[in-house]
Amino acid sequence: MGRPFGGIVIETLIVNVLLVLMAFAVLVLARTRNLFAVVVLSGIYSFLMATILVALDAVDVAMTEAAVGAGVSTVLLLGALHLCKSEEARPAHRPWLPLLLSLATAGLLIYGAMGLPDFADPNAPIHQHVAPRYLQNEVDVPNVVTAVLASFRGFDTLGETVVVFTAGAGIIALLRRRKHKEKGREGIAMRDDLVLLVVGKLLIPFILLFALYVQFHGDFGPGGGFQAGTIFAAGIVFYAIIFGLDKARRVVPDRLVETLLAAGVLLFIGVGVAGLLLGGNFLDYFVLDKDPIHGQHRGIFWVEAGVGITVSGVMLKIFYMFASRGQREGNEE
Amino acid sequence: MSGGVVEHFTYIVTVFLMVAGLYIVMARGNLIKKLVGLSVFQTSVYLLYVAPGKLIGGTAPILAPQYTVYSNPLPHVLILTAIVVGVATLALGLALTVRIKETYGTIEEDEITAADNAVQDAEDAHS
């Protein structure tokens, strides 16, 4: 600890305090039987996770976790909870066997983890292999995370985008109902709440603008398609919660959402095929322009756009499916 | 190189979170609680990946002339996509839960099994 005392101690301290808070949140979460409290606790846990990711220099990941983990998943869990109206039952017997198994697993994993390099050891193998090459900025995009995501590991990202698309399609298959008449039903809305109405009206344009900023500034700062898509969807979800689902569906109709859901993946694949047609490999951006570096920028731009479109489509569609089911359920009663 | 508990504190907490998620999935019968446990398990993996990439005194991997030390960008990329896939699969699980609730009228594992057994018994009695 001879080096500048402040740096090491403060950074480690911040991370460790946040870790303890997270462990505490999970402990309470595991013991609580009130499912509403469980959902709120999992939101808090996700937010702590986002904070710790900032402390660990993973700003892009932190942004995604804050938008997805603390935002969208909490909304989805609350939606599912509303549909299931459930309180956790008391188990018939003490769960000794799971506890024993968990402790044994923990013991083994900690034993194994002790052999891993120290926290923040600059000589650890993880810092020796490919990371130095990524940091040389071959494609001239300041945000290395964006460069790796869209260019170096483009195949990986394509796969992930397809998984997100597939999950969206699966949810449509599970929750779709063939025909129902929408007879001008208002649905649940907070139209009487003046404060929410005014604040919502003021905020929503800026949320959408921020989503676009995150999308197109992703090359230079934290951001990119995954975050932007979620934030964009969150803006519309906010609108739906305040002004009612039907109004939101008039602004962003189901057809459009379903088109977006597929269009993003197709755009991504299209960029890959464009590389093929221009004489390169699949997802080879160097051939997309006379200047290879400019070609990279072009490829990254369109790939990120594809990711953003699909992610926003899927997030919105999922919310629509859950919300409209709740609405009909409520009307049947 | 090899340190003690202090140097491996992040790993230990990661393991704790992971195992807590595992325990919730195994021990709790409520399907929504199980899914929350699953997502805790999933989230702990984020730490497992991102924490080793951190360098003390480093900064986020967004290149600028005034910085020389950057944390490792590769785990960030892997986890960023994992988060979005994670919420998509969570939503799929929740959709299944909603359908189970509509079919069985409950989302407690024991009661679902009991209902299944009752149907099975009735069929056996018929044949």
HADDOCK unambig.tbl for C-alpha pairs under 7 A between the chains (distance, minus, plus):
assign (segid A and resid 7 and name CA) (segid B and resid 57 and name CA) 6.44 0.50 0.50
assign (segid A and resid 8 and name CA) (segid B and resid 56 and name CA) 6.15 0.50 0.50
assign (segid A and resid 19 and name CA) (segid B and resid 13 and name CA) 6.56 0.50 0.50
assign (segid A and resid 23 and name CA) (segid B and resid 13 and name CA) 6.82 0.50 0.50
assign (segid A and resid 23 and name CA) (segid B and resid 17 and name CA) 6.35 0.50 0.50
assign (segid A and resid 26 and name CA) (segid B and resid 17 and name CA) 7.00 0.50 0.50
assign (segid A and resid 30 and name CA) (segid B and resid 24 and name CA) 6.31 0.50 0.50
assign (segid A and resid 56 and name CA) (segid B and resid 51 and name CA) 6.44 0.50 0.50
assign (segid A and resid 56 and name CA) (segid B and resid 54 and name CA) 5.57 0.50 0.50
assign (segid A and resid 57 and name CA) (segid B and resid 54 and name CA) 6.75 0.50 0.50
assign (segid A and resid 57 and name CA) (segid B and resid 59 and name CA) 5.83 0.50 0.50
assign (segid A and resid 57 and name CA) (segid B and resid 60 and name CA) 4.48 0.50 0.50
assign (segid A and resid 57 and name CA) (segid B and resid 71 and name CA) 6.48 0.50 0.50
assign (segid A and resid 58 and name CA) (segid B and resid 60 and name CA) 6.14 0.50 0.50
assign (segid A and resid 58 and name CA) (segid B and resid 76 and name CA) 5.95 0.50 0.50
assign (segid A and resid 59 and name CA) (segid B and resid 60 and name CA) 6.53 0.50 0.50
assign (segid A and resid 61 and name CA) (segid B and resid 76 and name CA) 6.01 0.50 0.50
assign (segid A and resid 61 and name CA) (segid B and resid 79 and name CA) 6.81 0.50 0.50
assign (segid A and resid 61 and name CA) (segid B and resid 80 and name CA) 5.00 0.50 0.50
assign (segid A and resid 64 and name CA) (segid B and resid 80 and name CA) 6.64 0.50 0.50
assign (segid A and resid 65 and name CA) (segid B and resid 83 and name CA) 6.67 0.50 0.50
assign (segid A and resid 68 and name CA) (segid B and resid 84 and name CA) 6.89 0.50 0.50
assign (segid A and resid 68 and name CA) (segid B and resid 87 and name CA) 6.87 0.50 0.50
assign (segid A and resid 73 and name CA) (segid B and resid 87 and name CA) 6.20 0.50 0.50
assign (segid A and resid 76 and name CA) (segid B and resid 91 and name CA) 6.82 0.50 0.50
assign (segid A and resid 80 and name CA) (segid B and resid 94 and name CA) 6.21 0.50 0.50
assign (segid A and resid 80 and name CA) (segid B and resid 98 and name CA) 6.53 0.50 0.50
assign (segid A and resid 83 and name CA) (segid B and resid 98 and name CA) 6.64 0.50 0.50
assign (segid A and resid 84 and name CA) (segid B and resid 98 and name CA) 6.37 0.50 0.50
assign (segid A and resid 84 and name CA) (segid B and resid 101 and name CA) 6.13 0.50 0.50
assign (segid A and resid 88 and name CA) (segid B and resid 30 and name CA) 5.83 0.50 0.50
assign (segid A and resid 95 and name CA) (segid B and resid 27 and name CA) 5.78 0.50 0.50
assign (segid A and resid 98 and name CA) (segid B and resid 23 and name CA) 6.01 0.50 0.50
assign (segid A and resid 98 and name CA) (segid B and resid 26 and name CA) 5.92 0.50 0.50
assign (segid A and resid 98 and name CA) (segid B and resid 27 and name CA) 5.77 0.50 0.50
assign (segid A and resid 99 and name CA) (segid B and resid 23 and name CA) 6.42 0.50 0.50
assign (segid A and resid 102 and name CA) (segid B and resid 19 and name CA) 5.64 0.50 0.50
assign (segid A and resid 102 and name CA) (segid B and resid 22 and name CA) 6.80 0.50 0.50
assign (segid A and resid 102 and name CA) (segid B and resid 23 and name CA) 5.86 0.50 0.50
assign (segid A and resid 106 and name CA) (segid B and resid 15 and name CA) 6.15 0.50 0.50
assign (segid A and resid 106 and name CA) (segid B and resid 16 and name CA) 6.78 0.50 0.50
assign (segid A and resid 106 and name CA) (segid B and resid 19 and name CA) 6.10 0.50 0.50
assign (segid A and resid 109 and name CA) (segid B and resid 15 and name CA) 6.60 0.50 0.50
assign (segid A and resid 110 and name CA) (segid B and resid 12 and name CA) 6.09 0.50 0.50
assign (segid A and resid 110 and name CA) (segid B and resid 15 and name CA) 6.72 0.50 0.50
assign (segid A and resid 113 and name CA) (segid B and resid 11 and name CA) 6.28 0.50 0.50
assign (segid A and resid 114 and name CA) (segid B and resid 8 and name CA) 6.59 0.50 0.50
assign (segid A and resid 115 and name CA) (segid B and resid 2 and name CA) 6.98 0.50 0.50
assign (segid A and resid 117 and name CA) (segid B and resid 1 and name CA) 6.44 0.50 0.50
assign (segid A and resid 117 and name CA) (segid B and resid 2 and name CA) 6.58 0.50 0.50
assign (segid A and resid 118 and name CA) (segid B and resid 1 and name CA) 6.66 0.50 0.50
assign (segid A and resid 118 and name CA) (segid B and resid 2 and name CA) 6.64 0.50 0.50
assign (segid A and resid 118 and name CA) (segid B and resid 3 and name CA) 6.17 0.50 0.50
assign (segid A and resid 118 and name CA) (segid B and resid 7 and name CA) 5.12 0.50 0.50
assign (segid A and resid 118 and name CA) (segid B and resid 8 and name CA) 5.98 0.50 0.50
assign (segid A and resid 119 and name CA) (segid B and resid 7 and name CA) 5.41 0.50 0.50
assign (segid A and resid 119 and name CA) (segid B and resid 8 and name CA) 6.07 0.50 0.50
assign (segid A and resid 119 and name CA) (segid B and resid 52 and name CA) 6.14 0.50 0.50
assign (segid A and resid 120 and name CA) (segid B and resid 52 and name CA) 6.23 0.50 0.50
assign (segid A and resid 120 and name CA) (segid B and resid 54 and name CA) 5.35 0.50 0.50
assign (segid A and resid 120 and name CA) (segid B and resid 55 and name CA) 4.68 0.50 0.50
assign (segid A and resid 120 and name CA) (segid B and resid 56 and name CA) 5.85 0.50 0.50
assign (segid A and resid 121 and name CA) (segid B and resid 55 and name CA) 6.91 0.50 0.50
assign (segid A and resid 122 and name CA) (segid B and resid 55 and name CA) 6.34 0.50 0.50
assign (segid A and resid 126 and name CA) (segid B and resid 53 and name CA) 6.87 0.50 0.50
assign (segid A and resid 127 and name CA) (segid B and resid 72 and name CA) 6.53 0.50 0.50
assign (segid A and resid 131 and name CA) (segid B and resid 72 and name CA) 6.01 0.50 0.50
assign (segid A and resid 131 and name CA) (segid B and resid 73 and name CA) 6.80 0.50 0.50
assign (segid A and resid 131 and name CA) (segid B and resid 74 and name CA) 6.60 0.50 0.50
assign (segid A and resid 142 and name CA) (segid B and resid 62 and name CA) 5.35 0.50 0.50
assign (segid A and resid 142 and name CA) (segid B and resid 63 and name CA) 4.82 0.50 0.50
assign (segid A and resid 143 and name CA) (segid B and resid 61 and name CA) 6.37 0.50 0.50
assign (segid A and resid 143 and name CA) (segid B and resid 62 and name CA) 4.20 0.50 0.50
assign (segid A and resid 143 and name CA) (segid B and resid 63 and name CA) 6.25 0.50 0.50
assign (segid A and resid 144 and name CA) (segid B and resid 61 and name CA) 5.75 0.50 0.50
assign (segid A and resid 144 and name CA) (segid B and resid 62 and name CA) 5.80 0.50 0.50
assign (segid A and resid 144 and name CA) (segid B and resid 73 and name CA) 6.54 0.50 0.50
assign (segid A and resid 145 and name CA) (segid B and resid 61 and name CA) 6.87 0.50 0.50
assign (segid A and resid 145 and name CA) (segid B and resid 73 and name CA) 5.60 0.50 0.50
assign (segid A and resid 145 and name CA) (segid B and resid 76 and name CA) 6.79 0.50 0.50
assign (segid A and resid 145 and name CA) (segid B and resid 77 and name CA) 5.81 0.50 0.50
assign (segid A and resid 148 and name CA) (segid B and resid 77 and name CA) 6.89 0.50 0.50
assign (segid A and resid 149 and name CA) (segid B and resid 77 and name CA) 5.67 0.50 0.50
assign (segid A and resid 160 and name CA) (segid B and resid 81 and name CA) 6.39 0.50 0.50
assign (segid A and resid 160 and name CA) (segid B and resid 85 and name CA) 6.65 0.50 0.50
assign (segid A and resid 163 and name CA) (segid B and resid 85 and name CA) 6.68 0.50 0.50
assign (segid A and resid 164 and name CA) (segid B and resid 85 and name CA) 5.55 0.50 0.50
assign (segid A and resid 164 and name CA) (segid B and resid 88 and name CA) 5.82 0.50 0.50
assign (segid A and resid 167 and name CA) (segid B and resid 88 and name CA) 5.67 0.50 0.50
assign (segid A and resid 167 and name CA) (segid B and resid 89 and name CA) 6.16 0.50 0.50
assign (segid A and resid 167 and name CA) (segid B and resid 92 and name CA) 6.18 0.50 0.50
assign (segid A and resid 168 and name CA) (segid B and resid 88 and name CA) 6.98 0.50 0.50
assign (segid A and resid 170 and name CA) (segid B and resid 92 and name CA) 6.81 0.50 0.50
assign (segid A and resid 171 and name CA) (segid B and resid 92 and name CA) 5.57 0.50 0.50
assign (segid A and resid 171 and name CA) (segid B and resid 95 and name CA) 6.19 0.50 0.50
assign (segid A and resid 174 and name CA) (segid B and resid 95 and name CA) 6.58 0.50 0.50
assign (segid A and resid 174 and name CA) (segid B and resid 96 and name CA) 6.98 0.50 0.50
assign (segid A and resid 175 and name CA) (segid B and resid 95 and name CA) 6.68 0.50 0.50
assign (segid A and resid 221 and name CA) (segid B and resid 62 and name CA) 6.71 0.50 0.50
